[in-house]
Amino acid sequence: MDRNEKLAGLISRAENLGLRLEFDSGLMRVTLSGPTNYRQEEVVKELSKFLPELRRCLELRAISARANALVGQRLWSPEFGEGTVAGGDASLGLTASFQKEGARRPQTIGVSGGEVLILILDKKPGANPAQVADEAKSDEPSKGFFGQLLRRVGEN
């Protein structure tokens, strides 16, 4: 049994014992339900032997959950160009769809959250989307890549 299989078994055991493992703002967190018992403490000690792998696993879970909440948002990748958030996958993190030139359908691939920018249009509560777009535009058109990107986000 390799380390990842052993870790998966430990995570499953921990969750069955009422422990909730989470990645929270760069930290690994174990939430206990009620007072700890001997079995929970043993699982935590075992998990501590797999900290780098556990961190990556929890981080991918957190990215996956957040990506699922952002499905449909536009994104930019230096490698693939403009795309959209397709969803989350606990083993990949973020999945994104990119339309390759000449392809009939978009290609959906797993990407690292650190390799893309997700574009969110900031809508003011109660504001008309057209007003937000107008306020974002200045008298002088923005130049360069990010200026074009911001103009596109404001148009949608």
HELIX and SHEET records of a PDB file:
HELIX    1   1 ARG A    3  ASN A   16  1                                  14    
HELIX    2   2 TYR A   38  LEU A   47  1                                  10    
HELIX    3   3 SER A   48  PHE A   50  5                                   3    
HELIX    4   4 LEU A   51  ALA A   69  1                                  19    
HELIX    5   5 GLY A  113  GLU A  115  5                                   3    
HELIX    6   6 PRO A  129  ALA A  136  1                                   8    
HELIX    7   7 GLY A  144  GLU A  155  1                                  12    
SHEET    1   A 2 ARG A  20  ASP A  24  0                                        
SHEET    2   A 2 LEU A  27  THR A  31 -1                                        
SHEET    1   B 5 GLN A 107  VAL A 111  0                                        
SHEET    2   B 5 GLY A  93  PHE A  98 -1                                        
SHEET    3   B 5 GLY A  81  ASP A  89 -1                                        
SHEET    4   B 5 ARG A  74  SER A  77 -1                                        
SHEET    5   B 5 LEU A 117  LEU A 119 -1                                        
END                                                                             
